[in-house]
Amino acid sequence: MLHWLLAQGHTQLIVCHLNHGLRGRESGQDAAFVRRLAKGLGLVCEIRRADAAEYGEKHRMSVETAGRILRHAFFGEMAVKHGARVIYLAHHADDQAETILAHLCRGAGLSGASGMAQETEFISRGQRFLFVRPLLNWRRAEIDGYVREHGLSFREDSSNRSRGPRRNRLRHEALPLLSEIFERDVAPIIARCGQLAARDDAALWGLALRLCDEHLLPDGGLKITPCLKAESAAVLSRLLRWWLVESLKLYDLGHAEIEHALTMLQPGGPAKINLPGGYHLRRKAGRLWVQSPA
């Protein structure tokens, strides 16, 4: 990706590498390779070491999730330091297929089935940045061909060949098996499904946000009208999610809480439900509002 970005005229780049501390000496060699590469290209290089395993154990999450959180925090910090607004990530089309398949197996809706977006807004230290994935439509084979064509040196993470992490098993076992069963390469087909899901999800969000604008009250509550109650659950769930999470900043809400909130708009639905953090969602006199903890 670095070589391709430079070829496209992006010369003011900051090379960032986070050593997750998972592969001992090999991890250190990766960092040294990145440093030499950046120096040879005359680019500023930022390298840091973090203990992803320790972070994951402390916060009760997988090493993969811990690594992603630590990377994003590091990238955001470096973007603030260097006054950058765009963060380039090297995800490709095969990564996209794995992501969509993983999300579907977890019971995701359209948003999850959409996979990764070409551009995603990211907030760090109170500032907004843009994650951009310029290689998202490139197959891994195309990237390998580009590397060979230009004679580029590279290092490959040996843990990618391990059958341990769930993501690796999707890559090495599930996707090849699905391709064998359907007698075709399923990765681009899954990616195409993601594009269709993203299109439909965007349309539903558009309807939800317009409806929210029409029903949002000056005090932050939500007006309940026959028009609102007649809307589909697909639109209303998104409206409630935006209102509660984005507008009122109740970030601990998940799928179950949003689905429970939906019942308040149904005939005979509850007038009060509990929310995480001691908050309550209440309905009275044709409006919804959130009651703060006592």
Steps between C-alpha positions, in 0.01 A plus 500: 500500500782741586662455159163545324412816699835658410443411135163679519674819614441476877846612608419655840453170681574395858582129530355351821566153638380348828692201631240288684768306687354164399781335301814584694806562284298476179282794608811708563636408157174616342533837672863531390399424140234774510749749641758424227234518229375840615853636533587383149196683366573815699180471703433570866450177693322442831543163674366392837479175694188386686405180683182391322478173695514678836248762386261231376523304825448811709192610305364148435521509123676304229856584405376595153249751642759635744749548218247690290408733789866569575580561132214743454595690815861520381400614149271766646773627730749522212243674281453765771876535545567555129183692415373230264134442421517182290622160623564243226439132580601209276191278520427321172208315340582164658506670842158638416357155424636364829356796692153462348494125561609549862231764557229280350600211726455734799146587391571846360241710320552701183767720658714201590430327170630813325851423624761774498430830329741659253500801732411504871492793738712447811505714815811516719587750772194703408605538136351343190708305251429292194604138463552438128546151353634559146564128434159375610406390147838333436524122530798362690622342177500842332705644786749214471522569127566869564779410745664268245461749216680775693752273674396613847643347817257421779447305821205275573357443846561129567194487730283544190573135419388377842172308522442629853323839466143480375570753226779281364273196493250694292784586259667160480207263556151650467542708184690228307235246605216728385680557171533123457133440580375768257772423243598865472697763688247624757708792638393754233140376524496558876658843447228585246234404755670743736474780244127433455448489877685831538279662236179382668626588847582855385146539362343388829726730699400789275132438573569463873699822529238700312228359727709580806546861390122531467429358847788623714377741769689808623553336842666197341193277521333321211144581393278196440260544209284260298745551213789391722322192636398394150861489377675166451707344776805520269475879493390546862786292640747724321316814614512385863865401472598841361289688755619305804861430406610785273280783627470413871843328522379178665787300354439181703180414314505187285262310274290363789434845648400647164262211433349546848456872435310416181229330704413835659360614164276196464140474628509395864874554520671593827509862616841461661805281439839482670815601314867437592657738749184552703318692226133443413317549172150630570185563297227740602268755336611416147872523554807290582776632723794369700498532877846533654611296802371632831 
